[in-house]
Amino acid sequence: MEPIRTVELFAGVGGFRLGLEAASDRFKVVWANQWEPSMQEQYAFDCYTAHFGNDRSQVCQDIAKVKGSIPDHDLLVGGFPCQDYSIMKKNSAGIEGPKGALWWQIDDILREKRPRYLLLENVDRILRSPAKQCGRDFSMILRCLYDKGYAVEWRVINAAEYGNAQRRRRTFILAYHSVTKRFRDLAEGVCSKWLKFMHKYLLEGSILAKAFPIKSHGTDYSKFWIDEMVYSDVQDLSVRQKVFLYNAGLMMNGLVYSIDVHPQMESPIALRDILEDGRVDEHFFLRKADMPSWRYAKGAKREQRIRLNGEKYWFTEGVVEFPEPLDRPARTILTSETQVGRTSHVVADPQTGRLRTLTPVECERLNGFPDGWTDTGMPEKMRYFCMGNALVVPLVTRIGEGLIADL
Ligand SMILES: C[S@@+](CC[C@H](N)C(=O)[O-])C[C@H]1O[C@@H](n2cnc3c(N)ncnc32)[C@H](O)[C@@H]1O
């Protein structure tokens, strides 16, 4: 069996690679890139190489500087950084966009390398971004992929709904090039039966629908063209496009169809089931001195605050369960996990009943990584940071199995 030469961008601690290698040993990562711009130390890269070896195919530099050395490959994967989609704005340099806008790095690599498949992961709000021009950024991505000869399917997946221990919603974007059989079959169906075919494909036939079965769908949908008949180029689209995109969609030959789908739910894993069995170290337990801050952070509020411009406004937010319910999957883990704040998880320790934060191993379990995966010499707070950045590995395994079946 031929290997599937895979390139992993924005590799973090290797969630994509772990997930794909669990799906099949045909996935061979031939080049990987990870570089954390905000830090001197490169803990995620060190973790990656601790597990996958350190040779010249693992590169710790800004992708903008090293993309020219990427070898030929069949599959490009990556969870590209996503904090700010205003970076998608074009500057006077036109379609190349400003430096640091990481989608444009991927776009450049696709233009140069044309891998047969592309698998990306991002936050769910990528479909709505930017707030004042809903759907523009994702439409730009679709148009870039259309221009390079790809068909695209996407799904927002909540990991807990497909048998995992974390309610983490992420958009998976899968594209296949016109040289693939899947593209040709899809093109033929869309040509002869149009939306009817796209609808059925989205619900049953797509790789993502097979990996994450769908129970039903809503009645609203969006349908629009992003091709050159409507927008002369990406720049034109970026100015005029505004559209609501649902949690599942498909783009073929410039035609986009998107609907709201409801998952065929699988039994979730409860937070209780991933907690460590034995005694955990004392430093995980909440300190008495921090209790007022924890209570304040988790509590409901209505208070007057002042904007930078001096304007006063009422800030309100509801209560967060404190401690976390153990009979449900966890909320999403963020890079700030365990810092005193609303989003950090606090659990009643099953052994002692005392309140504590999650351990790094528990965060690894929530993402489906093996225990101790990030225990490669980095400070403890970086282990949480890396898990806040990472993805839910078993989801990638499912998509990988779908790809293998397709190939
Ligand atoms: C969302 S995380 C992906 C995490 C990964 N999927 C995992 O399982 O750990 C994005 C990663 O891109 C890296 N990154 C950010 N800017 C980069 C750049 N210019 N070049 C290369 N990597 C970059 C970050 O350090 C971060 O680890």
The ligand as an SDF file (V2000), in Angstrom:
LIG
                    3D

 27 29  0  0  0  0  0  0  0  0999 V2000
   -4.2320   25.9720   17.2430 C   0  0  0  0  0  0  0  0  0  0  0  0
   -2.5990   25.4970   17.5340 S   0  0  0  0  0  0  0  0  0  0  0  0
   -2.5370   23.9170   16.7980 C   0  0  0  0  0  0  0  0  0  0  0  0
   -2.2910   22.8160   17.7880 C   0  0  0  0  0  0  0  0  0  0  0  0
   -2.1240   21.4320   17.2330 C   0  0  0  0  0  0  0  0  0  0  0  0
   -3.1880   21.0370   16.3410 N   0  0  0  0  0  0  0  0  0  0  0  0
   -1.9880   20.4190   18.3570 C   0  0  0  0  0  0  0  0  0  0  0  0
   -2.6120   19.3620   18.3100 O   0  0  0  0  0  0  0  0  0  0  0  0
   -1.2590   20.6800   19.3030 O   0  0  0  0  0  0  0  0  0  0  0  0
   -1.6940   26.5040   16.4140 C   0  0  0  0  0  0  0  0  0  0  0  0
   -0.1830   26.3610   16.5150 C   0  0  0  0  0  0  0  0  0  0  0  0
    0.4340   27.1760   15.5140 O   0  0  0  0  0  0  0  0  0  0  0  0
    1.6460   27.6790   16.0340 C   0  0  0  0  0  0  0  0  0  0  0  0
    2.0320   28.8840   15.2580 N   0  0  0  0  0  0  0  0  0  0  0  0
    1.5640   30.1450   15.4060 C   0  0  0  0  0  0  0  0  0  0  0  0
    2.1410   30.9840   14.5130 N   0  0  0  0  0  0  0  0  0  0  0  0
    2.9930   30.2180   13.7680 C   0  0  0  0  0  0  0  0  0  0  0  0
    3.8710   30.5110   12.6900 C   0  0  0  0  0  0  0  0  0  0  0  0
    3.9800   31.7470   12.2090 N   0  0  0  0  0  0  0  0  0  0  0  0
    4.6010   29.5000   12.1580 N   0  0  0  0  0  0  0  0  0  0  0  0
    4.4830   28.2450   12.6400 C   0  0  0  0  0  0  0  0  0  0  0  0
    3.6660   27.8990   13.6790 N   0  0  0  0  0  0  0  0  0  0  0  0
    2.9260   28.8810   14.2340 C   0  0  0  0  0  0  0  0  0  0  0  0
    1.3330   27.9510   17.5020 C   0  0  0  0  0  0  0  0  0  0  0  0
    2.5020   27.9370   18.2970 O   0  0  0  0  0  0  0  0  0  0  0  0
    0.3860   26.8010   17.8460 C   0  0  0  0  0  0  0  0  0  0  0  0
    1.0640   25.7260   18.4320 O   0  0  0  0  0  0  0  0  0  0  0  0
  1  2  1  0
  2  3  1  0
  2 10  1  0
  3  4  1  0
  4  5  1  0
  5  6  1  0
  5  7  1  0
  7  8  2  0
  7  9  1  0
 10 11  1  0
 11 12  1  0
 11 26  1  0
 12 13  1  0
 13 14  1  0
 13 24  1  0
 14 15  1  0
 14 23  1  0
 15 16  2  0
 16 17  1  0
 17 18  1  0
 17 23  2  0
 18 19  1  0
 18 20  2  0
 20 21  1  0
 21 22  2  0
 22 23  1  0
 24 25  1  0
 24 26  1  0
 26 27  1  0
M  CHG  2   2   1   9  -1
M  END
$$$$
